[in-house]
Amino acid sequence: MRCTEPGCSGSYVDGYCDICGSPETAARTAPPAGTTAPAGTAPRAGTTPPAGPATPASTTPGAGQGTPLSPSPDGSAMVGGAASALGPQQASVTPAPAARPGGSRFGAGGATLLGSARGTTATRRFGTGQRTRASSLGAGLTTVPAVPVGDPAAAVLANPQVPEEKRNCPNCGAAVGRSHDGQPGREEGFCPQCRSPFSFRPKLAQGDLVAGQYEVAGCLAHGGLGWIYLARDKNVSDRWVVLKGLLNAGDPDALAAAIAEQEFLAQVSHQLIVEIYNF
C-alpha cells in the first residue's frame, strides 16, 4: 500500500512508510483535509467519511498508534500532557517530518524511539556524518619523514675496550682486570679466586676473513657473550652483516645460551630485530 502523505512516494512496510516514517494507522483513521469525522464513528480505508459536526476527540500519529486526544476542562486538546493550541471543535492531524536517509531518530531526551513512536512529531533527526568525519581525522594529514640510513662503518669502535667495572670472571663472577696501585687493569689473565682464564680483548681484527665469507670491519660493542663485529658478506654483494663472537667456547652455560639465542632469532621476524643468516 502506498503512503497517503502529500508529496510522499513511499509505501508502507511493517506498518510504517519507508520514506517519511508515518504510521499506516494514520492513513486509515485520519479524515481527509477539509472534512471531519462524526463522533463515535471511524472512517474506513478507501472510503470518504460523511460530513458531520466536529468532535473534540480525534487521533493523531504524533501521539502513537491511534492515541485519543482527551479534551481538557478549558476545551483545549491534550497530547501527552501538553495543551494543544487547537480549539474544542477541531483537532487536526499533524503529519510526521520526513526522515533523512542514513540519519538517526532520537527522542527529545536523547533516547532512541522504537515501535509506534517512530516517525512522530516528537522525533528529532541527527545525521551520522559528524561522527564519521571525527573518526577519519588524521588520515593522510601528516607525513612522517623517513629516517635516513647511516653508514654502518661509522659505528665501528676505534679503540674497543671493556670498562673495568664490567670485567668479571666468567666462572665465579669475581672482579678481574681492575686497576691496582696506579697500574691499569689487565685485559687478559687468570681469576685470582678460581684461577679460570679470562680475556676481554677482541679476537678478530679489521680485514680478517671468517669462514671464507665474512670480512671483518671492526668491533661494534661488547655483549654478554663476547664481542660483536661488523663485517661484509663477500658471497652476497658485500652486504653488511653482524658477527657475534663467543669468548668462552668451553663454558657449557655460555654455549647453551648462544644456541638458545640462535633458535630464537631463527623464528622471530621483526623490522627492529636483526635476522640471523648463519651460525
Secondary structure, 3 states (H helix, E strand, C coil): CECCCCCCCCEEECCEECCCCCEHHHHHHCCCCCCCCCCCCCCCCCCCCCCCCCCCCCECHHHCCCCECEECCCCCEEECCEECCCCCCCCCCCCCCCCCCCCEEECCCCCCCCHHHCCCCCCEEECCHHHHHHHCCCCCCCCCCCCCCCCHHHHCCCCCCCCHHHCECCCCCCECCCCECCECCCCEEECCCCCCEEECCCCCCCCCEECCCEEEEEEEEECCCCEEEEEEECCCCCEEEEEECCCCCCCHHHHHHHHHHHHHHHHCCCCCCCCCCCC
